[in-house]
Amino acid sequence: MSERRYVPADIEQKWQTHWEETKAFATENDPNKPYYYTLEQFPYPSGRLHMGHVRVYTIGDVVARFKKQHGYNVLHPMGWDAFGMPAENYAIKHGVHPNVSTYENIEFMKQQQKELGTSYDWSRELATCSPEYYKWTQWLFQLFYERDLAYKKKAAVNWCPECSTVLANEQVENGGCWRCGTEVVKKDLEQWFFRITEYADRLLNDLDNLPGWPDKVKTMQKNWIGKSTGADITYQIDGTDATVTVFTTRPDTLFGVSYLVLAPEHELVGKLIAGQDNEAAVKAFVDEVRKASEIERTSTDAEKKGIHIGASAIHPLTGAKLPILIANYVLPDYGTGAVMGVPAHDERDFEFATKYELPIPVVIEPAGGLPETLTAAITEDGTLINSGDFNGLHNREALVKIVEKLEGMGVGKMTTSFRLRDWLISRQRYWGAPIPMISCDSCGTVPVPKDQLPVLLPEHVDFGVKGKSPLATNEEFVNTTCPSCGGAAKRETDTMDTFIDSSWYYLRYISAQDDTKVFDTEAVNKWLPVDKYIGGIEHAVLHLLYSRFFTKVLYDAGLVNFEEPFESLLTQGMVVLNGAKMSKSKGNVVSPEEIIEKYGADTARVFMLFAAPPDRDLEWSDTGIEGAHRFLSRVWRLVESHADIIAAGGTPNIVGEAEKKMRMAMHAAIKKVSEDIGERYQFNTAISAIMELVNAIYAYPEAADAALKAQAIETAVRLLYPAAPHITSELWEMMGKQESLIRVDWPQYDESALVLDEIEYVVQINGKVRDKLVFPAAATREEVEAAVMSSEKVHALIEGKAIKKVIVVPNKLVNLVIA
């Protein structure tokens, strides 16, 4: 009988069809089993999977299959983050409705995922663009509104001229739009916001309750939330009833203040320059600054620009008049939009004061004394000078006392400030969830009644009106009836930021087909938080922060009994080619379809797991993918060429050294793979351990116990199953096994098998191997050293030479260092 070769195309479709027909991956709800929820971040349906998708889905699939074999009820769903600007822009360019192109892309990518052999429960599939989903996104918006966490205000917002929409602060990257890269400008608009700042402290403090998250991600969130402790200090504007409040972390330097700086957008600026000679000049400066991005304005390398506005503030303790300027480096929504200038003790203030010839009073003397000439800011701690009643105090002690005095005068208080700002959620685009609110001249802003949700996207809109939401072009959509008074009213024409859709999707999977409620609370509390969440680190301060915020709001509303959505987080690295991230624009994309067609899905999966640790970037390698294919072919040949002994079965007879070594190699592999997948999530070393076991089987003597060899081959196939499910399922069937591998329990290792009666030591002289000796496993260091020294072969090589050192590495080697 001719040998059957490993041809992936012959078996992969077979097993994908089998899994689908038998509903092999349907979620079980056996109350006698523990629950495990593994989830990869759902993709945007761009039309094609890339190798980065292949990597993240393979990692998630290994975890899901592994946990299933360990007796868990496993939830492993998939869906589509389907709203957003790319689909809308594509529709505008090609004249195709985004609803059509999006669902065509979904079908194509879903088929690609099935071709990868992913074990998803497709009965829970969702798409955020479907009315069945965004009905509940709108319901959640109204929950936030009812809890005073959603509000509308006019604000200077980030505007992308290319995408014709506003962006949240988190969506501005290096001064550009996170989607298209176009330079972002400021624009005054009425916008909807979520009060994420109400949760700033909890979002910060609860990071300490996430030991399963990478430190890097937690640090990124801490920095973005940006908590600072200091004082609010109020200054009177000279000659007016107005005041301005400044937040500072350094109230100990209060006597060193020589000027105040307001953000050009500060509400006081227009009032203070009205009718003044410099009004036109100041307005021109304001217009210039507003064109710059926040990144440009706050960069340490950016030139600090300012202008006097012709007004003064009164120092709260000295009564001195302080000039007021506006400057490009002060932002309206950071702190209070005003800062006090202490040029002698702040590097930025020193640079600014020097440029504009402002006073630089020194109020802290460091331990080493003051320099003869001040050429830079003094930022060290020290003793207060030139500070009235506070002279002689250490500045940290003076900080508290100065604030106490300000509090007594009613012009200051200790406070906390955050970098985090409320989440701007309005978008002037079509392809998103409509905000379910109505504006009535008599009743004001009114929610759409819940029994009228979803507010459906109209099919016909005009995409060609720049600067106007496409929804506003559909009169039938805009004009409606007020649910409170029955009078004429207008719908909100903004849609929601797509990050709202992805901030709660992991909850909807639990009861994705239930149209009666947002989700089944009892079931959600059983499955969540997500045990293992897998995705890119690029979402550290977007999706992950927003999802944590949503979960805490739902917890406060009594809809869930947990405050964090993701218990453990795995952030996988990118797939790169020649050191650069794969992208169509760079022309360095490797197509998953081509790889699967040529080598098979299992080869792609094994390569992705083996080529690098999961949290590191993976360098694409043609030789690496070929090596993975050769390895799978070796496993195939093991089963094909040993069909007779596998069919014979039998009980292994551990009689000689070969059998003991084989048994040890097998159980060592079980232990290594189990720990690397189940505890360390180091899939590359798990694959390596399976390769070592396969090598050991090939090296196993033909004359040794055949039943043990058959058992080792069976074990190798079982260990490889989560990584390469198609080939192992086929081999399992070839072995005559009836039950599907996914239903077979994970193999267990025997600790006693990991200990050999005897151990072979390599004997080296000056680092070169000269002999090999076998010792009882219990032999002491002294016994090993003595036996080596008495070896005839070693004795002949070192005779007459001085031994400088004897190095014994337990259970491995002895190295004699000789002159």
N, C-alpha and C positions, 0 to 999 in steps of 0.2 A: 504493500500500500504506500502510495507516494505521500511525502510529508506535506502537510498543509501549512502554507505560509501565512504570516501576519499581514493582512490587508485591511486597514481600518475601514475603508469604504464598504467592505463586505459585512461588517458587524455593527457599526455605530448606529446606522439608521434602524437596524433590527431592534437594538435595545432601547433606543429612544421611543420607538413605536410601542414596544412592550411596556415600558414604564407609563406611557400615556394611557394605554388601554386598560392597564391594571390599576390605574390611579395610585401608583407606588408612592407618590410623595404627598398624598392627602394628609392633612394635619390630623393627628390622633388626639383624642381628649380622654385618655384613660386616667381616671382619678388615682389609680394605684402607681402611676409613673410620675417622676418629677417633670417639670415643664422647662423648656429651653427655647428661647427666642433668639435666632441669629438673623441678622439683617445687613444687607449691603445698601448703601445709599442708592436710591433709585435714579435712573439716568434721564436726561433730557432726550426725547426722541428725535435726534438729529438725522436719522435715516441709516446710519451705519455704526456698528460697534467698532471700536479701535482696540489696540492691544492693551491699553490701560483698563478698559472694561473687562477684557478677558482675564486680566490678573486679579482684579477685585472680586469678580464673580467666582473664579476658581477658588480663591481663599475662602469665601463664604460657603461655597458648596462642600469643601472638605470638612469644615467645622460642622455643617448640618448633618452630613452623612456619618461623621464620627460620633456625634452625640446620639443620633438615632440608633447606632449599633451599641451604644452604652445604656440603652433602655429608657431614653427620654422621649416624652412627647415633644416633637420638634416642630416649631413654626418657622417656615422659611419662605416668605412671600416675595413678590416682585410687582412693581407698578411703574408709573411714568410721570415724571415731573414735566407736564406737557404744556403748560401755559408759558408765555414769555415772548420777548422781542424777536428772537431769531425766526420763529415761525411766522410772526406777523410781517417781518421784513421780507421773508421769502415769498409770502403771499402777495405783497405789494409788487415785488420785482417780477414775479412770474404769472400774476393774474389768477392764482389759485387760492381758494378760500383756506385759511389756516386750519379750519376743522378737517378739511379733506386731506391736506398734506400731512397734518399731524398724525391722523389715524393710519394713513398709508405707511408712514415711518414706523409707527408702533408695530404694525403687523410684520414688517420686514425685520426689525430688531428682535421681536419676540421669537421669530423663527431662528435667528442667529443664536439666541440664548439657548433654545432647545437643542441646536446642533452642537453646542458646547457640552450638553449632557447635564445641565444644571437641574438640581432637584427642587424646583419651585412648586409650591401649591398654587397653580394658576387659577383655582376657583376663587382666590382672594385678590385677583388682579384689580388694580384701580388706575385711573388716569385723572389727574387733577383738573383737566379741561372738560370732563364730563359733568353735565348738570347734576347727576347723582352724587358727585363729589363736591362740587363747589356750592351746592345748596347748603352743605354743612360748614363749608368755609365761611359762607355768609352768616350762618347761624352763630358761629364762633365770634365773628366780628360783633354781632349784636350782644353776645355775652360780655365781651370786653366793654362795649358801650354802656351796658347796664351797670357794670362794675366801675364806671368812671375811668376806664383805662383806654378809651378811644375818644379823641377830641379833634376838632378842626380849628385851625388858626392860620392867620396870614404870617408868613415867615419868609426870610431869605433862604432859598433852597438851592441845592445843587441841580443844575440843569444841563442835560446833554443835548446840544443843538442837533446832532446827527440822529439820535434816537427820539428826539422831541418828547422827552419825558424827564421827570425829576428822579433823583437817586438819593438813597439813604447815605449817610456819611460812610458807612461800611462798604458802600459800593463804588466809592471813588478811590482809584488806585493810582498812585503817583500823579495825581492831578487830572487823571483821565477817567472816562467811563469804563467800568469793569467789563462791559460787553464789547464795545467797539474801539475803545482807546481814545476817542475824541476828547479834546480838552474841555473840562467841565467849567461852567460859569455860574454866577449867582443870579437868581431871579426871585422876585417877590410874588408869591402865589398863596392862595387859600388852599391848605392841604390837610389831609387827615394824618394823625399821629397816634401811635400806641405809647402809653406811659411805661416804657421799659425801665425808666429811671426809678420808678417806685420800687423796683425789685433789685436795684443795683447792689445793695448790701448783701442780700441773700444770694444773688448770682456770684458775688465775690467769695463770700464766706463758705458757701456750699461746695466750692471747688475742693476744699479740704476733705470732703466726704466721697471723693472719687479716686480711690487708689488705683482703679483699673484704667485710668486715663493717662496718656503720656504727659510727662512733666512739661514738654514743649508746648502742648496745646493749652494746658492750664496757665502757663506763663503768658501766652499770647492773649488769653481772655482777661487775665489780671491786668495786663498792661492796657488793654482796650477799655476796660471799666475805669481804670485810672483813679483810684481813690486817693485823695489828698486831705490831710487834716491841717487846719489853720484857723484863720479868723476873718470874719466880715467886718470891715471898718468903713464907717460912713463919714463922708466929707461934705461940708456945706459948699455950695457954689456961690462964690462971692457976688453980692449984689442981687441975689435972687432967693426965692423960697425953695429952690430945687436942691436935691442932694444926689450924690453918687456913691454907691457902695462898691468897695473893692474887696476881693478875696485874696488873701496872701497866706503863704505857709511860713512867712518870716516876720511876724509882728514885732520881734525883738529888734528889727532894723527900722522901726517907725520913725525915729528921730533923724534917720538918714534919707528920708523921702525928700526929693527936690522938685518933683513934677508928677503929674498924673497923665496916663495915656488911656484914651478911649478907643474902642473899635470904631472904625469909620461908619459902621452901620448902627451905632448906639443911638437910641431914641433921643438922647439929649443933644446930639450934635446939631441937628436941624434947628432946634429951638435956640441954642446958644449963638448960632451964626446968623439967624434971621435978621436982615436989615443991616448987618455989619459990612464994613468995607471989604472984608476978605471973604464974603459969602461965596462969590463965584469961584475963587481960587480953591476954597475948601471943597466945594461941590465937585470940582474937576478932579481933585485928588481922590475923593470918595469913589467917583466913577472909575478911575484908573485902578484902584485897589480891588474893587468888586469884580474886575475881570480876571483877577488871579485866583488860582485854586488855593484851598486850605493848605495843601502840601507845600506849595510854593511860598505861601505867606509865613508858615511856621518852620520852614527848613532852617537849620543852624547855619547853612551856607548862604542863605538869601540875604541880600542887602536890606538893612532896616531903614525904611523910609517913613518920615513923619512930617507933620505941619502943625504950627500953632493955630489954635482956633480963636484966640483973642479973649479967652475967659480964664478965670483962676478959681482954685478951690482953697478952702481954709483948712490948714492942718489942725486936726482935732485936739492936739495937746499943746502945740506951741502958738497957734493962731497965725502962723506965717502964711502968706499967700503963695500958692504953688501954681505955676503955669500949667494949663491943660493943653495937651496935644492929641492928635489922632495919629495912628501909625498902622502900617500894614501887618505887623506881627501880632496884633490883638484881634481876636475873633469874637463876634457877637454872642455866640452860643457856647463859649468856653468860660467857665467861672461866671462872672457878672458882666463880662464885656468891658471891664475896666481893670487896669493894673496901676500900682504905684511904682514910681521909678526910684530905685535905691542904687544908684550907679556905683557907689564905692564897694558894694557887696553882692553884685549880680553881674555876671559877664555880659549878658545881653544889654542890660541897662547901662553898663559902662561904655560899651560900644556906641549905643544910641546917644548918651549924654555927651560923649566926646565929639561926635559928629555934629550935634546941634548946639554945642557950647553951653550946656546946662550945668549947674553946680554939682559937685561931687563931694558931699560932706562925709567924712569917715566917722562911724559911730561904734565900731568894734575893733579893739586892738588884740591881735593874736598873741599867743604866748611868746613868740620870738620877737615881738615889738613891731613897730610900723616901719615900712621902707622910707627912705629919704624922699624918694619921688614915687608917686603912685602911677604905675604904668599898666596895671591890670587890677581887676576887682579882687578884693580880699574875701574869700569864701570860707576861710577856716573859722571855727569857734574861737571865742575869746572873751574879753572883758569889755563891758559897755563904757564908752566915753562920749562926751558931747550929747548926753541923753538925760539931762536934768536930774531928777530924783533917782534915777536908775543907774547912775554912774557907779562903777565898781562892781556891779553884779555880773556874774557869768551870763552870757547871752541866753542860754537855755533856761536859766532861772528867771531872767528878766522877761522872757517871752510870756510866761504865765502871768507875771505881775502886771505887765503892760496891758494885757487883755482884761485882767480883772479891773484895772482902772477905767478902761474904755467901757466895760459893761456897767460900771457904776455911774458913768456919765451918760449912758444910754446911746452910745455911738459905736459900739462894737460888741462882738460875741464870738466865742469859739464855735467853729462849724466844720462841716466836712463837704468837700467838693468832689465831683466825679467828672472824668473825661467823657464818660458815656452820655449820650444825648438821646432824647426820645426818638423812637423809630418812625421815620417818615414812610408811610405805606401807600400814599396816593401815587398812581401812575396815569399819565395822559395817553394811554395806549388802549387798543381794542382787546387784544388776546390775553385777557386776565379775568378774574372773578369780579363782576360789578359790585361796587360798594352798595349795600342794601339800605340806602338812606334816601329820604325825600325832603325837599326844601319847600316850605309853605310860607307865603307872606304873612299869614295870620298865626300859624302855630310854630313857625321856626323850623328847626331840623327834627324830622320825625322818622323813626325806624319803619321799614317795610314790615307789616305784620308777618309773624313767623309762618302762618299758614299760607302765605303767598310766596314763600321761598321755594325754589330759587328765583331770583331776578335773572331772567335769561338774557344772554347776549343776543342782540338783534342780528339777523343774518346780513342785512344790508347797511353798510356805512360807507362814508367817503374817507379814504385814507390820504387824500391829497391836500388836506387843509393843515398847513404847517402851524405848530404851536397850539393846536386845538385837539382835544380828545376826539377820536373817531366816533365815539358814542354820542357826542354832542351834535353830530351831523344828522342823526336820525330823530326827526321830530316825533314820530310815533313812540319811540322809546323815551324821549325826554319828557314829554307832556303826559301827566298822569293826574290822579286824584289824591288829595290828602286823606290818609286813613283816619285822621282825627276829626277834621271838620267837614270833609267832603268837598272842599273847594278845589280850585285849580292849583296844581303844584308841579314841581319839576323833579325828576330823578337826578341823583348824583351821577355824573358822567365820567368820573375817574374809576379806574379798576385798581385792584389790590396788587401790591408787590408780590411777585411769585414766591418769595421766601415765606410768605404766610402759608401758601399751599403746602410747602415742605416742612413747616414747623409742627405739623400734627399728623402727617400721613401714616406714621408708624402705629398710631392708635386706631386708625380706620381699618387697617388690615384685619383686625380682630373680628370685625363684623362688617365686612366690606359691602355685603349685599343687603344690609338692613336699612330700609328707607324710613323707619319710624323714629330713629334717634341717631345722634352724632356718632356714638359707639356704645357698645354694651359694657357698662361700667364693671359689672361683676367679672366678665371674661377678661377685660383689660387688666383688672387688678390681679388676675390669676397669671397672666402671661408677662406683664411688664413689671419693672423696667426691662428694656432689651438687654439680654445677657451679653451679646457680643455684636457691636456695631462697627461696620467696616466701611472706610471711605477715605477720601483725600484730605490732607491737612489744610488745603486751601479754603476749607469751610470752617476753620477754627473760630473765627469771629463773625461769621455770618450765620449759616444754618445751625451750627451747634449751639451758639449763644441764644439765638431766637427760639430754638426748640426747648432749651432749658427754661426760658422765660414762659413759653406757652404752658409747659408742664406745671410750673409753679402756680400760674393763674388757675389752671384746671384743678389743681390740688386745693387751692383756697375756695374754689367754687363747689367743692365736695364731689367732683366728678371722677377723681382718681385718688388713690391712697398712697401715692409716692410723689416725691418732689423732683426727682431727676429722671430723665427719660432713658439714658443709656448708662448701664452699670459699668461696662467695659468697652473701651474704644481701641480699635486697631487702625492706624493711619498708614496706608500702604504707600510706598514710593512710586515714582513715575517709571514708565517704560521709556528708555532713551535709546537713540541710535547715534553712534559716534559722538557721544557726550551731550547731545541736544534732545530735548523733548520732541517726541514724534508729533508732527503737525503737517497738514496738507500744504500750508504756505511754504514750509521748508522743503517739501518734496521728499521727506524721509519717513513716510508712512509705510508700515508693513501691514498688509491686509489680513485680518483673521480668516476670511474666506479662503484665501490662497493657501494659508498654512494648513487649515483643516482639510482642504481638498488634497493637498500633496502629502501631508504626514498624518492627518487625523486629529480629532479633538483631544484625545488623551495625550498625544505628544505635546500639543500646545499647552495643555494643563500642567504636565509634569515639568516642562521647561520653565514655565512661569513660577512654579513652586521652588524649583531647584536652583535657579540661576542667581538668586540673591535673597538675603533675609527680607521678610515682607515689608519692613519699615524703611528699607533702603531703595534707592533708585536701581532699576534693573537695566543693564546694558544688553540690548538685543544682539544676538549672535547666531549667525547661520550655522556655524559649527556646533553651537550649543543645542539648537533645535534638532540637528541631525544626531547628536549624541543622545538626546532624550529618546529619539525614535529607535536608535540601536539598542538602548537599554530595554525598551518595551519588547523589542524583537527577541532579546535574550530570554526574557521572562516567558514569552510565548513558546520558545523552543524548549525550555525546561519542562513545561507541561506536555507539549507535543511529543517529545522524545522519551518521556517517562510515563506514558499512558499505562503501561503494563503494571508497574509497581504501584501507581496511584490507584488503579482499579483493584489491585490485590489488597491494599490496605494493610491491616494487621497492627499489632502492638509493637512499638519500637523496643529494641533490646539494647540497652546501653551497656556494652561490654568492654570496649577498648577505648584508647585515647581518641581515635577519630570520632567515635560516637559521642564521647564526652564533649569534645570541642564543638561538634555540630550542634549538640543540644544547647551548649552555652551560647553559641552564636545566634541561635534561633530565639532563645529567651531574652538575650541582650537586645536584639532587634525589637522584640515586642515592647520591652520596657522603654527603650529609647524613642521609638515612634509614638508610643502612648503619651509619654511626657512631653515630647516636642510638639505634638498637635494639641493635646488636651490641657497643658499647663503653660508652656512657653510660647506657643504659637510660632515656632521656628520650623516652618515647613521645609526649608532647604536642607536642614540637618536630618529631618525625618526621612526625606527621600534618599539622602546619603546613607542612612542606616539600612534602608531596604536594599540599596545597591550592594552594600557590604555583605548582607545576608545572601543575596543572589551569587555574589562571588564565592562565598564560602560553600554554597551548594555545588557550584561547578567544580570546586577543588576537592569535594568530598570523594574519598576513594570508592571506586566501583565495587570493591569487595566488602565494604562496610555495610552495616545494617540498612536494608532497603526501605523498611517501614519508616525509619526515622527520616530518611531522605524524602519520602513521600509526604511526611508530616511537615517537613521544613518547606517544601515547595508550596504546599497548601497554605502555610502560614505567610509566606511571601506574597501570595496572591491576595490573601485577606488584608494584609497590611497596606498593600498598594491600592486597594479598592477605592477609598475616598478620593485619591488623587487621579486615578485612571479607571473610572467606573465601567466603561464599555468593554475594554479588553479583559478586565478581571471577571466581569459577569460572563463573558464568553468562555473564558478558561474554566470558571467554576462549573459551567454547564458541561464543558468537555470532560471534566473530572467525574461527571455522573451525579453531581449534586442537584437535588430537587428544589430546595428552598432558595429564594432569591437572596443574594448576598446582603442586601440592605436589611433583611430580617434575621441575619445571622449575627449572634453576639460577637463583640470585639474579642480577639484572643487575649488571654491572661498569661502573665509570665510567672514563673516559679523562681523565687529568690534563691532557693537551694541550687538551682541549675546554673546560677551565675558564679558559683564558686567551684573552681577546679581543684582536684586532689593534688595535682602537680602543676608547676609553672615553669616554663622555659625562659631562662635568662640569656640575653645576649651578652657576651664577654668582649669588651673592647680594650685595646691598648693604645693609649694616646688618640682615642676617638675612632680607631679603625677596628672593625669586627674581626676577631681572631678565633672565637669559639662560641659554642652554644651549650649550655648545661641545664639539666632539668633538676628541680628541687621540689620537695614536698611543699604544699601551699603554706603550711604552718612554720616553715623554716625562718629562723631569726636572721637579722642582718649579719650578726657575727658568724652564724653557721654558713651563710652564703659566701661571705668574704673568705672564710677559712677554706671552704671547698674549692673556690676559685684558685686560691694561692697554691693548693696542693695538686691542682690539675697538671698532668704531665705536659700537655701542650702549652699551657700558659707558662709553666716553670721553665721550659726550654727557651721560650721567647724573652723572658725577663732575667735569665741567669746572668749574674755579674753586674746588673744594672740597679741603680738606686730607685726605689719607689718613692715618689714625692707625695702622692695622694691616691687614696682609693675612694671612688665615688660609687655608692650603691643606690640605685633607684628601685625601690621596692616593686617586686613583681614584673620588672622590665629588664634592667641591665646592670652590669658592673663595668666601670671604666677605670683602668689602672693608668695613672699618669706617671711615666718614668722619665728619668733624665736622658 
